[in-house]
């Protein structure tokens, strides 16, 4: 969010930005999952269920689940949880 100038933006502003740009949201908290339940897609939401981890640990988790996320991109589901 920092690179986009959205580090102080609220969840709705981030949601709208992702929707407009065609991005998926990746988050550790359930707020975006809840929003997807109300607003639908786009954007799609990937929730990481690993607790606070280092950046290298998050990167490893995402790389480990790359195929799952690639399949999710073409799926009708709004949310994907990764453990």
Order of alpha helices (4+ residues) and beta strands (2+ residues): alpha-beta-alpha-beta-alpha-alpha-beta
